Amino acid sequence: MASTELPPSELGTKDHWDNVYEREVANFEETGDEGEIWFGEDSVEKMADWAVENVPPSTQPFIIEVGSGNGTLLFALLDAGYDAKRLAGIDYSPDAVKLSKMIAGARGGDAISLGVCDFLSETPSSLEGQASSVGGWDLVLDKGTYDAIALGEKDEHGRSPAVGYPARISQLLKEGGHVLITSCNFTEEELKTSFATYETGLVYHSRVSHPTFSFGGHSGSSYATVAFQKPSPP
Ligand SMILES: C[S@@+](CC[C@H](N)C(=O)[O-])C[C@H]1O[C@@H](n2cnc3c(N)ncnc32)[C@H](O)[C@@H]1O
């Protein structure tokens, strides 16, 4: 089975995410609860630490999270010193964007650009001062979005919607830019197989270690975080 071929599930539908975020908006309005943190606080911290080390705030990078949900990762970058005006999040669920904007307001992150965009069919808008949204990002983040997309309905040729995703991500990146992805559906090796290809032009850059578990004589992590880079021309 190719690494992008998972059986379709409810988690791959927009209806599912619309329902999740409708509930989370109501919860936030009622109790101030910011909603679920996918893969837990530790994954957010580790992705933010990786960014600070490899794409530091001092370089004034343009950063976008694809499928930004409630925006937790972007707010961690804000706290780490990145310029809010150079941070963006897109999500295809309008209530996800509404929730992230409400939280941004409460956390002093109003200047973060948060918008509705179906990444499989639309291109995110560029930010002020950015030459272009295609080929204009220094860092693209994905925390659980490739996972969700890979659970979507297959097309008439039996292809998963995840098939073209790594190439679309690569198109967003500047030469020398990075993508950092965390997944619970794909192993590090599977992510390498899908993202570091001739078509994407991406190369493996580094990985983030997560706690391992052992079961039945095998050991592994429950999720993987891997970085790829779009090489600069020689
Ligand atoms: C597992 S959640 C992770 C959300 C967020 N990254 C986080 O860590 O909290 C997956 C997210 O991807 C979004 N998503 C799925 N397919 C998408 C698409 N085609 N375009 C944009 N967003 C999408 C969902 O709405 C959802 O917010």
The ligand as an SDF file (V2000), in Angstrom:
LIG
                    3D

 27 29  0  0  0  0  0  0  0  0999 V2000
   -6.0100   17.3800   13.2930 C   0  0  0  0  0  0  0  0  0  0  0  0
   -6.6010   19.0090   13.0330 S   0  0  0  0  0  0  0  0  0  0  0  0
   -5.1790   19.9420   13.5110 C   0  0  0  0  0  0  0  0  0  0  0  0
   -5.4550   21.4040   13.7170 C   0  0  0  0  0  0  0  0  0  0  0  0
   -4.2220   22.2390   14.1480 C   0  0  0  0  0  0  0  0  0  0  0  0
   -3.1310   22.1060   13.2230 N   0  0  0  0  0  0  0  0  0  0  0  0
   -3.7780   21.8590   15.5310 C   0  0  0  0  0  0  0  0  0  0  0  0
   -2.7040   21.2680   15.6760 O   0  0  0  0  0  0  0  0  0  0  0  0
   -4.5190   22.1270   16.4820 O   0  0  0  0  0  0  0  0  0  0  0  0
   -6.5870   19.1130   11.2410 C   0  0  0  0  0  0  0  0  0  0  0  0
   -6.9710   20.4690   10.7070 C   0  0  0  0  0  0  0  0  0  0  0  0
   -6.8630   20.4850    9.2890 O   0  0  0  0  0  0  0  0  0  0  0  0
   -7.9290   21.2310    8.7600 C   0  0  0  0  0  0  0  0  0  0  0  0
   -8.0630   20.8310    7.3380 N   0  0  0  0  0  0  0  0  0  0  0  0
   -8.3420   19.5950    6.8540 C   0  0  0  0  0  0  0  0  0  0  0  0
   -8.3800   19.6120    5.5120 N   0  0  0  0  0  0  0  0  0  0  0  0
   -8.0810   20.8740    5.1320 C   0  0  0  0  0  0  0  0  0  0  0  0
   -7.9530   21.5210    3.8570 C   0  0  0  0  0  0  0  0  0  0  0  0
   -8.1590   20.8600    2.7100 N   0  0  0  0  0  0  0  0  0  0  0  0
   -7.6280   22.8330    3.8240 N   0  0  0  0  0  0  0  0  0  0  0  0
   -7.4230   23.5230    4.9930 C   0  0  0  0  0  0  0  0  0  0  0  0
   -7.5570   22.9680    6.2210 N   0  0  0  0  0  0  0  0  0  0  0  0
   -7.8750   21.6600    6.2910 C   0  0  0  0  0  0  0  0  0  0  0  0
   -9.1100   20.8730    9.6590 C   0  0  0  0  0  0  0  0  0  0  0  0
  -10.1730   21.7830    9.5950 O   0  0  0  0  0  0  0  0  0  0  0  0
   -8.4200   20.8610   11.0210 C   0  0  0  0  0  0  0  0  0  0  0  0
   -8.4140   22.1390   11.6160 O   0  0  0  0  0  0  0  0  0  0  0  0
  1  2  1  0
  2  3  1  0
  2 10  1  0
  3  4  1  0
  4  5  1  0
  5  6  1  0
  5  7  1  0
  7  8  2  0
  7  9  1  0
 10 11  1  0
 11 12  1  0
 11 26  1  0
 12 13  1  0
 13 14  1  0
 13 24  1  0
 14 15  1  0
 14 23  1  0
 15 16  2  0
 16 17  1  0
 17 18  1  0
 17 23  2  0
 18 19  1  0
 18 20  2  0
 20 21  1  0
 21 22  2  0
 22 23  1  0
 24 25  1  0
 24 26  1  0
 26 27  1  0
M  CHG  2   2   1   9  -1
M  END
$$$$
